[in-house]
Amino acid sequence: MIEPNDHVLVTDQVLDVGLAYSVVKNSAINAEDPGAVVVFVGLVREFDNHLSSGRLQILRLQHYPELTEASIAEVIGQARERWGLGTVLVQHRVGDLRPADEIVVVAVTSKHRAQAFEAARFLMDKLKTEVMLWKRVLNADEAQWVAFKDSDAKASSSW
């Protein structure tokens, strides 16, 4: 369940990391006495091992909005139960992205930095495995679906 100081956005628009930080910080100041803000920004990588005919030009993320947002809310709820967080923000891009584009922003506040760092790592590990998104890599010559990685499953199950 999304709390009043949670912020979830799934969009095909460019993510504004500075604005995300400001939203989290200002929301936290109004609702709690935060001691830490941790912001993680994930970038589109090259995925060169998926394409045999050259470098990635586009990473296409597809989703079902209701499922994607509900699964993000579920992951946020799990993080809240473990760490007693203040404000939580998850923004995820969908649509066509290029290498080095921001793909995800996770920001959390808590009273202590250790909780904030752990919660941000937890959120990213769970987002990679539990949020309903499908990735396809494309260049001028070919397109391939990106398979689920064992390393992501291991990271997620370690929690």
C-alpha positions in Angstrom: 0.0 0.0 0.0 1.3 3.4 -0.9 1.8 5.7 2.1 1.0 9.5 1.8 4.8 10.3 1.6 5.5 7.7 -1.1 6.0 8.8 -4.7 5.7 6.3 -7.6 6.1 7.4 -11.2 6.3 5.2 -14.3 6.8 7.4 -17.3 8.1 7.6 -20.8 9.4 11.1 -20.1 13.0 12.0 -19.1 13.6 11.6 -15.3 14.6 14.7 -13.4 16.9 13.5 -10.7 17.3 16.9 -9.1 13.5 17.3 -8.8 13.2 13.7 -7.4 15.7 14.6 -4.7 13.9 17.8 -3.9 10.5 16.1 -3.7 11.9 13.4 -1.3 13.8 15.9 0.9 10.9 18.4 1.1 8.3 15.6 1.8 10.6 14.1 4.5 11.1 17.5 6.2 7.4 18.1 6.3 6.6 14.6 7.7 9.6 13.5 9.8 13.0 14.3 11.2 15.2 12.7 8.5 18.9 12.0 9.1 19.7 10.6 5.7 18.6 10.8 2.1 19.9 8.2 -0.3 19.3 8.5 -4.0 20.2 5.9 -6.5 20.1 6.5 -10.3 20.3 3.6 -12.7 21.5 4.2 -16.3 20.9 2.3 -19.5 23.9 0.1 -20.2 25.2 -1.1 -23.5 23.8 -4.7 -23.4 26.4 -5.6 -26.0 26.3 -9.3 -25.2 22.7 -9.5 -26.3 23.2 -8.2 -29.9 25.5 -10.0 -32.4 25.4 -7.3 -35.0 26.6 -4.2 -33.2 26.0 -1.9 -30.3 22.7 -1.1 -28.6 20.8 1.8 -30.1 17.6 1.5 -28.1 16.4 -0.3 -25.0 12.7 -0.6 -25.2 10.8 -1.1 -21.9 7.3 -2.3 -22.1 4.8 -2.7 -19.2 1.2 -2.9 -18.1 0.7 0.3 -16.1 -1.6 -1.2 -13.3 0.7 -4.2 -12.8 3.9 -2.2 -12.8 2.6 0.4 -10.3 1.1 -2.3 -8.1 4.3 -4.3 -8.0 6.4 -1.2 -7.2 3.9 -0.4 -4.4 4.4 -3.9 -3.0 8.2 -3.6 -3.0 7.9 -0.2 -1.2 5.7 -1.8 1.4 8.2 -4.5 2.0 11.0 -2.0 2.5 8.8 0.1 4.9 8.2 -3.0 7.0 11.9 -3.8 7.3 13.4 -0.3 7.8 10.7 2.1 9.0 11.5 4.6 6.3 10.3 8.1 6.0 9.8 9.1 2.4 10.2 6.7 -0.5 10.3 7.6 -4.2 10.6 5.2 -7.2 10.6 6.6 -10.7 11.0 4.2 -13.6 11.2 5.0 -17.3 9.4 3.0 -20.0 9.4 3.3 -23.8 12.5 3.8 -25.9 15.7 4.7 -24.0 19.3 5.1 -25.3 22.6 4.3 -23.6 23.4 6.5 -20.6 19.7 7.6 -20.2 18.4 7.5 -16.6 16.2 4.4 -16.4 15.3 4.4 -12.6 15.5 6.7 -9.6 15.1 5.3 -6.1 15.3 7.7 -3.2 14.6 7.0 0.5 14.8 8.9 3.7 15.3 7.5 7.2 16.6 8.6 10.5 20.0 6.9 9.9 22.2 6.4 6.9 22.6 2.6 7.2 18.9 2.1 7.0 18.6 4.4 3.9 21.5 2.7 2.1 20.1 -0.8 2.8 16.6 0.1 1.9 17.7 1.7 -1.4 19.7 -1.5 -2.3 16.8 -3.7 -1.3 14.4 -1.6 -3.5 16.7 -1.9 -6.5 17.2 -5.7 -6.0 13.5 -6.2 -5.8 12.6 -3.9 -8.6 14.8 -5.9 -10.9 13.0 -9.1 -10.2 9.5 -8.3 -9.0 8.3 -5.3 -11.1 6.4 -6.1 -14.3 8.7 -4.7 -17.0 9.9 -6.3 -20.3 13.2 -5.2 -21.9 14.0 -5.5 -25.6 17.4 -4.3 -27.0 17.5 -3.0 -30.6 19.9 -1.7 -33.2 19.6 -1.2 -36.9 20.0 -4.9 -37.7 18.3 -6.9 -34.9 16.2 -7.0 -31.8 16.4 -9.3 -28.8 14.4 -9.7 -25.6 16.6 -9.4 -22.5 16.5 -12.6 -20.4 16.1 -12.5 -16.7 19.6 -12.7 -15.1 20.6 -15.3 -12.4 22.6 -12.6 -10.6 19.5 -10.4 -10.2 17.5 -13.4 -8.8 20.4 -14.2 -6.3 20.5 -10.5 -5.2 16.8 -10.4 -4.7 16.6 -13.7 -2.8 19.4 -12.7 -0.5 17.0 -10.5 1.4 
